Amino acid sequence: MGVAAGMRAAVLPVISAKGGVGRSFFAANFAIALLRETRGRTLLLDLDLDWAGDALLPLGGQAPRRALSDLAPLLAALPPTMLK
């Protein structure tokens, strides 16, 4: 797997200095808006381990299909240019 020739990828982190400010809510809605606007594939990772899955609430509370640990085996397959 990887990014096909001619395709572009971007990492857009959403952070805040404290909890309870709507970071997960904003991130989930931003991911939905990005998906609708670009018609491209969008990945939302909620790395807040204290409230893991909180970002799914605006998406209807669906259970995640995969866990973050599922990505670990794929890291070795990423081209070095994607890891810069």
HELIX and SHEET records of a PDB file:
HELIX    1   1 ARG A   23  THR A   38  1                                  16    
HELIX    2   2 LEU A   49  TRP A   51  5                                   3    
HELIX    3   3 ASP A   54  LEU A   59  5                                   6    
HELIX    4   4 LEU A   68  ALA A   77  5                                  10    
HELIX    5   5 PRO A   80  LEU A   83  5                                   4    
END                                                                             
